[in-house]
Amino acid sequence: MDYTAKLDQALDQLHQEGRYRTFIDIERKQGHFPHATWRKPDGSHAAITVWCGNDYLGMGQHPVVLKAMHDAIDATGAGSGGTRNISGTTTYHKRLEAELADLHGKEAALLFNSAYVANDATLSTLPKLFPGLIIYSDALNHASMIEGVRRNGGAKRIFRHNDVKHLRELMAADDPAAPKLIAFESIYSMDGDFGPIKAICDLADEFNALTYLDEVHAVGMYGPRGAGVAERDRLMHRLDIINGTLAKAFGVVGGYIAASYKMCDAVRSYAPGFIFSSSLPPAIAAAAAASVAHLKRDTALREKHQTQAKILKTRLKAMGLPLIDHGSHIVPVIVGDPKHTKILSDMLLDSYGIYVQPINFPTVPRGTERLRFTPSPVHGPAEMDKLVRAMDALWSHCALNRAELSA
């Protein structure tokens, strides 16, 4: 076996299909984000504006968050010192879990190093706690949820995206006595559409099933205190397990679940992804707790974020660009070809200093390749104008069709 040749073959295939992923070396400027510096491969650098970040509200540079992190570093140092079971549980971790439990109206919360790990570890552990568990998973669930469901060794059913009727058919066909769980998302990040939370909760009640809701792209941004879409729709009390991230709207890093005390205690006790992982550094936990606490009160920042998204969508629609709009903060512009998407992304960066990564298969289906813009409260009118002008010029230059997609 020529291992190097096999690696070349695998990488060449990505290049030929136009979906080889290139990392852009950027240096964020604290206090000036979304402005950043692009460190080019030739050693030169250029000023750019980041339009594809997940720090949706700019909390990664908020003074309250930075002060909490600095204070914790001065008090405790850099690392956590081990897993939560050994020496990695501190007052900072407990404070953050209390903030998160309060945010979601649950008895407890459990921290993980990322929301990916939280999904994977929890969903792969639940069949150990509920033997014979059947998990019903939305077809467009995040890769971390898919991986957790795949690895758990139990029964799984995939229902068509947001298709409650199909979900009902699948549940009705299974043993009424079997334990069941429905796993889905509140906002699906590639199209920006919302999950039918109430309808799924109604089905869960009817079939005596648990509910598992991923609120990763909603926490901090929706609801009176930023707990997510379920809070906005007054449905949090009907969800058994809520998954969230600290790496997007909260501007730091890490993930968690919020649930009953017994559910969190059981996952904590059985999930290898929790048991054998060193805990988040105390400074990270302190910063995240400060961010969560702040966003519980800062409704103005959430409102400004939604306004920015509406303005950008309105302006791109007015140009006739193929934009998907489900009413969320996500702004996907469909290009429909991986090579064209990459060319458009490169030209935006090289000619206009606008950084937006191409989204290609397998993240999205073939033929729906796109640029996914994430406007934030820190993108001002000048940045918005520049982006709209650039898209207008380059769309025509690339001879792409201007045809509005139905949402």
C-alpha positions in Angstrom: 0.0 0.0 0.0 1.4 3.4 -1.0 -0.1 5.5 1.8 1.2 8.8 0.5 -0.4 8.1 -2.9 -3.7 7.4 -1.3 -3.5 10.7 0.6 -2.7 12.5 -2.6 -5.7 10.9 -4.3 -8.1 11.9 -1.6 -6.8 15.5 -1.5 -6.8 15.7 -5.3 -10.4 14.7 -5.5 -11.3 17.6 -3.2 -9.3 20.0 -5.4 -11.0 18.7 -8.6 -14.4 19.1 -7.2 -13.7 22.6 -6.0 -14.4 21.9 -2.4 -10.9 21.8 -0.9 -11.0 23.9 2.3 -8.4 26.6 2.7 -7.7 28.1 6.1 -7.4 31.9 6.1 -4.9 33.2 8.7 -6.6 36.1 10.3 -5.8 38.2 13.4 -8.8 39.7 15.1 -8.3 43.2 16.5 -9.8 43.5 20.0 -12.1 46.4 20.1 -12.3 46.7 16.3 -14.0 43.4 15.3 -15.3 42.7 12.6 -12.1 44.3 11.3 -9.1 42.0 11.2 -5.8 41.4 9.6 -5.3 38.8 6.9 -1.8 37.2 7.0 -1.2 36.1 3.5 0.9 33.0 2.6 3.6 35.3 1.0 4.1 37.0 4.3 2.3 40.2 3.5 -0.9 41.3 5.2 -4.1 43.1 4.4 -7.0 44.7 6.3 -10.3 42.7 6.0 -13.8 42.6 7.4 -15.0 39.2 8.7 -18.6 38.4 7.5 -18.7 34.7 8.4 -17.9 34.6 12.1 -20.1 32.9 14.7 -19.4 35.5 17.3 -22.8 36.7 16.4 -23.0 39.6 18.9 -19.4 40.6 19.3 -19.3 39.3 22.9 -15.8 37.9 22.3 -14.5 41.5 22.7 -17.0 42.8 25.2 -15.4 44.5 28.2 -17.4 42.6 30.8 -16.2 39.3 29.3 -12.6 40.3 28.9 -12.5 41.6 32.5 -13.9 38.3 33.9 -11.3 36.4 31.9 -8.4 38.6 33.0 -9.5 38.4 36.6 -9.7 34.6 36.5 -6.3 34.3 34.9 -4.7 36.5 37.6 -6.5 34.5 40.3 -6.0 30.9 39.0 -3.6 30.7 36.1 -4.1 29.2 32.7 -5.2 25.6 32.8 -7.8 23.7 34.8 -5.5 20.9 36.0 -7.4 17.9 34.9 -10.8 16.3 34.3 -13.8 17.4 36.4 -13.5 14.1 38.3 -9.9 14.7 39.3 -9.1 18.3 39.9 -10.8 20.2 37.1 -13.9 21.4 39.0 -13.6 24.9 40.3 -16.0 27.6 41.5 -15.9 29.1 38.0 -17.3 25.9 36.5 -20.0 25.6 39.1 -20.9 29.3 38.7 -21.2 28.9 34.9 -23.4 25.8 35.2 -25.6 27.6 37.6 -26.0 30.5 35.2 -26.8 28.1 32.4 -29.4 26.2 34.4 -31.0 29.4 35.4 -31.0 30.6 31.8 -32.9 27.6 30.5 -35.2 27.2 33.6 -33.7 23.8 34.4 -32.5 22.2 37.6 -29.0 21.7 36.4 -26.5 22.1 33.5 -23.4 20.2 32.5 -20.3 21.7 30.8 -18.4 20.1 27.9 -15.4 21.4 26.0 -17.6 22.1 22.9 -21.2 21.8 21.9 -20.1 19.1 19.4 -18.8 17.0 22.3 -21.9 17.8 24.3 -24.1 16.4 21.6 -22.0 13.4 20.7 -21.4 12.4 24.4 -24.9 12.9 25.5 -26.7 11.2 22.6 -24.3 8.3 22.6 -24.8 7.8 26.3 -28.5 7.9 26.6 -29.1 4.3 25.4 -27.0 3.2 28.3 -29.4 5.0 30.7 -32.6 3.9 28.8 -32.0 0.4 27.4 -33.9 -0.1 24.2 -34.1 3.6 23.5 -35.2 4.6 20.0 -33.9 8.0 18.8 -35.8 9.9 16.2 -33.4 12.3 14.5 -34.2 15.1 12.0 -32.5 14.5 8.6 -30.7 17.8 8.8 -29.4 17.6 12.3 -25.8 18.8 12.9 -23.0 16.3 12.4 -22.3 16.1 16.1 -25.9 14.9 16.7 -25.7 12.4 13.8 -22.4 11.1 15.2 -23.8 10.7 18.7 -26.9 8.9 17.4 -24.7 6.7 15.1 -22.3 5.7 17.9 -24.8 4.8 20.6 -25.5 1.4 19.2 -29.2 1.7 19.7 -32.2 2.0 17.4 -32.5 5.2 15.3 -35.1 6.6 12.9 -34.4 9.5 10.6 -37.4 11.7 9.8 -37.6 14.1 6.9 -36.5 17.6 7.8 -39.1 19.4 9.9 -41.7 16.8 8.7 -43.9 16.2 11.8 -46.2 13.9 9.8 -43.3 11.6 8.9 -42.1 11.7 12.4 -45.6 10.6 13.6 -45.6 7.7 11.1 -42.2 6.5 12.4 -43.2 6.7 16.0 -46.6 5.0 15.5 -44.9 2.1 13.8 -42.6 1.3 16.8 -43.4 -0.5 20.0 -45.5 1.8 22.3 -43.6 0.5 25.3 -40.1 1.3 24.0 -38.4 4.4 25.4 -38.1 7.1 22.8 -36.3 10.4 22.3 -36.7 13.1 19.5 -33.6 15.0 18.6 -33.9 18.2 16.6 -32.7 21.8 16.4 -34.3 25.1 16.9 -32.4 26.9 14.1 -30.7 25.0 11.3 -27.6 26.9 10.5 -27.2 26.4 6.8 -30.7 27.6 5.7 -31.6 29.5 8.8 -35.0 27.8 9.2 -36.7 27.0 12.5 -37.7 23.6 13.9 -41.4 23.0 14.8 -40.8 22.9 18.5 -44.4 22.9 19.7 -45.6 20.3 17.2 -42.7 18.0 18.2 -43.3 18.5 21.9 -47.0 17.6 21.3 -45.9 14.4 19.6 -43.5 13.6 22.4 -46.4 14.0 24.9 -48.6 11.7 22.8 -45.9 9.0 22.5 -44.3 9.4 25.9 -41.0 10.4 24.4 -38.1 12.6 25.7 -37.1 15.7 23.7 -33.6 16.8 22.9 -33.3 20.3 21.4 -30.1 21.8 20.0 -30.2 25.6 20.5 -26.6 26.3 19.4 -27.5 28.9 16.8 -30.1 30.5 19.0 -28.8 30.9 22.6 -27.9 34.5 23.5 -30.0 35.8 20.5 -33.6 34.8 20.9 -36.0 35.0 23.9 -36.4 37.7 26.6 -33.2 36.6 28.3 -31.4 35.0 25.3 -32.2 31.4 26.2 -33.2 30.6 22.6 -36.2 30.0 20.4 -37.8 27.7 23.0 -37.8 30.6 25.5 -39.1 33.0 22.8 -42.0 30.6 22.1 -42.5 29.8 25.8 -41.8 26.1 25.4 -38.6 25.6 27.5 -40.5 23.7 30.2 -41.5 21.1 27.6 -38.0 20.2 26.6 -36.2 17.5 28.6 -32.6 18.3 27.4 -31.4 21.5 25.8 -28.0 21.7 24.1 -26.2 25.0 23.7 -22.8 26.5 22.9 -20.6 29.2 24.5 -18.6 29.7 21.3 -21.1 31.6 19.2 -23.4 34.4 20.7 -21.6 34.1 24.0 -18.3 34.8 22.3 -16.1 32.3 24.2 -15.8 28.5 23.8 -17.4 25.3 25.2 -20.7 23.6 25.2 -23.3 22.3 27.6 -26.6 20.6 28.2 -29.3 21.8 30.5 -31.8 19.4 32.0 -33.1 17.9 35.3 -30.5 17.3 38.0 -30.8 13.5 37.6 -30.4 13.7 33.9 -27.2 15.8 34.1 -25.9 13.6 37.0 -26.4 10.4 34.9 -24.7 11.8 31.8 -21.9 13.1 34.0 -21.5 9.7 35.5 -21.7 7.6 32.3 -20.5 9.7 29.3 -16.8 9.0 28.4 -16.7 12.3 26.5 -17.2 14.0 29.8 -15.4 11.7 32.2 -12.1 11.6 30.2 -11.8 15.2 29.0 -9.9 17.9 30.9 -12.2 20.6 31.9 -12.4 24.1 30.4 -9.8 26.5 31.8 -11.3 28.5 34.7 -10.7 31.8 32.8 -12.9 30.4 29.9 -15.6 29.4 32.4 -15.4 32.8 34.1 -15.7 34.7 30.8 -18.6 32.6 29.6 -20.5 33.1 32.9 -20.0 36.8 32.6 -21.3 36.7 29.0 -24.3 34.6 29.8 -25.2 36.9 32.8 -24.8 40.0 30.6 -26.9 38.8 27.8 -29.7 37.9 30.1 -30.2 41.6 30.5 -29.0 43.1 27.2 -32.1 43.0 25.0 -31.0 46.0 23.0 -28.0 44.0 21.6 -30.3 41.2 20.5 -32.7 43.6 18.8 -29.8 45.3 17.0 -28.6 41.9 15.7 -32.0 41.1 14.3 -32.2 44.5 12.7 -28.8 44.1 11.0 -29.8 40.7 9.6 -33.1 42.1 8.2 -31.3 45.0 6.6 -28.8 42.8 4.8 -31.4 40.4 3.6 -33.6 43.2 2.3 -30.7 44.8 0.4 -29.5 41.5 -1.1 -33.1 40.6 -2.1 -33.5 43.9 -3.8 -30.5 43.0 -6.0 -32.3 39.8 -7.1 -29.7 37.5 -5.5 -30.9 33.9 -4.6 -31.3 34.3 -0.9 -33.0 31.9 1.5 -34.9 33.8 4.2 -36.7 32.0 7.0 -36.8 34.9 9.3 -33.7 34.1 11.3 -30.4 35.9 11.6 -28.7 33.6 9.0 -28.2 35.0 5.5 -27.4 32.2 3.0 -26.8 33.3 -0.6 -27.0 30.3 -2.9 -24.4 30.0 -5.7 -25.1 26.4 -6.6 -21.6 25.3 -7.7 -18.5 24.6 -5.6 -16.0 26.2 -7.9 -18.0 29.3 -8.5 -18.6 29.6 -4.7 -14.8 29.4 -4.1 -14.0 31.9 -6.9 -16.6 34.3 -5.5 -15.2 33.9 -2.0 -11.6 34.5 -3.2 -12.5 37.6 -5.2 -14.4 39.1 -2.2 -11.3 38.6 -0.1 -8.7 39.6 -2.7 -10.4 42.6 -4.3 -12.6 43.9 -1.5 -11.2 42.7 1.8 -14.4 40.9 2.6 -13.9 37.5 4.3 -16.7 34.9 3.8 -16.0 31.2 3.6 -17.6 29.1 0.9 -20.0 26.4 2.2 -19.8 23.3 0.1 -20.8 19.6 0.3 -20.9 17.7 2.6 -22.0 20.6 4.9 -24.8 21.3 2.4 -26.2 19.2 -0.4 -24.5 19.3 -3.8 -26.1 22.0 -6.0 -26.8 24.3 -3.0 -23.3 25.6 -2.4 -23.4 29.0 -0.8 -21.9 32.0 0.9 -23.3 32.3 4.4 -23.2 35.8 5.9 -23.6 36.4 9.6 -24.3 40.1 10.2 -23.8 41.3 13.7 -24.4 44.5 15.8 -20.7 45.4 15.2 -21.1 45.5 11.4 -21.7 49.2 10.7 -23.4 50.9 7.7 -20.0 51.4 6.0 -19.3 47.6 6.2 -22.8 46.8 5.0 -22.6 49.2 2.0 -19.2 47.8 1.0 -20.5 44.2 1.1 -23.6 45.0 -0.9 -21.6 46.9 -3.6 -19.1 44.0 -3.8 -21.8 41.4 -4.2 -23.5 43.4 -6.9 -20.3 43.8 -8.9 -19.0 40.3 -8.5 -22.3 38.5 -9.1 -22.5 40.2 -12.5 -18.8 39.7 -13.2 -19.2 35.9 -12.5 -22.3 35.8 -14.8 -24.4 34.2 -12.1 -28.2 34.1 -12.3 -30.1 36.6 -10.3 -33.2 34.6 -9.4 -34.9 34.7 -6.0 -35.4 31.4 -4.3 -38.6 30.8 -2.4 -38.0 30.4 1.2 
